């Protein structure tokens, strides 16, 4: 006796496939737009921006300090306006 062909329970017509894809996409969009996920990502972004800004600001201040200390001794007017001794306590390495 010949075996019967297995009948797929999932319809293969284009309309039902489209509906399944829409349902899957809707679920993914709900997960991506969830409050908890967006809140956590916002916290991570905020910490990253804060750390990055701190590092960049530190590098810029270091470069400015090095430029200032090398230029103050060569320009006497700068030394009179802003003495090196008044700046060093705030910018010590």
C-alpha positions in Angstrom: 0.0 0.0 0.0 1.5 3.4 -1.0 2.1 5.9 1.7 0.1 9.1 1.8 1.9 12.3 1.2 2.5 14.5 4.3 0.3 17.5 4.2 1.9 20.7 5.4 -0.1 22.4 8.1 1.3 25.8 7.1 -0.5 27.2 4.1 1.9 28.2 1.3 -0.3 30.7 -0.5 1.2 34.3 -0.7 -1.5 35.9 1.4 -0.9 33.7 4.5 2.9 34.0 4.1 2.5 37.8 4.0 0.3 37.7 7.2 2.9 35.5 9.0 5.7 38.0 8.0 3.6 40.9 9.2 3.0 39.2 12.5 6.7 38.5 12.9 7.6 42.1 12.0 5.1 43.5 14.4 6.5 41.4 17.2 10.1 42.6 16.4 8.9 46.2 16.3 7.2 45.9 19.7 10.4 44.5 21.1 12.6 47.2 19.5 10.2 50.0 20.7 9.8 48.7 24.3 10.2 51.2 27.1 12.7 49.1 29.0 15.0 48.6 26.0 14.9 52.2 25.1 15.6 53.3 28.7 18.6 51.0 29.0 20.0 52.1 25.6 19.6 55.7 26.7 21.5 55.1 29.9 24.3 53.4 28.0 24.5 56.2 25.4 24.5 58.8 28.2 27.4 57.2 30.0 29.3 56.8 26.8 28.9 60.4 25.8 29.9 61.5 29.3 33.1 59.4 29.3 34.0 60.5 25.8 33.5 64.1 26.5 35.6 63.9 29.7 38.5 62.2 27.9 38.4 64.7 25.0 38.3 67.6 27.4 41.2 66.2 29.4 43.2 65.8 26.3 42.5 69.4 25.1 43.3 70.8 28.5 46.6 68.9 28.6 47.5 70.2 25.1 46.6 73.8 26.1 48.6 73.5 29.3 51.7 72.3 27.4 51.3 75.0 24.9 50.8 77.6 27.6 53.8 76.6 29.6 56.1 76.6 26.6 54.8 80.0 25.4 54.6 81.9 28.7 58.4 81.9 29.1 58.9 83.2 25.6 56.2 86.0 25.8 56.8 88.4 28.8 53.4 90.0 28.5 51.7 86.7 29.1 53.8 86.1 32.2 52.7 89.5 33.6 49.0 88.9 32.9 48.8 85.3 34.0 51.8 84.2 36.0 52.8 80.6 35.6 52.8 80.1 39.3 49.1 80.9 39.6 48.1 78.3 37.0 50.3 75.4 38.0 48.5 74.4 41.2 45.3 73.8 39.2 46.9 72.0 36.3 49.5 69.8 38.0 50.1 66.4 36.4 
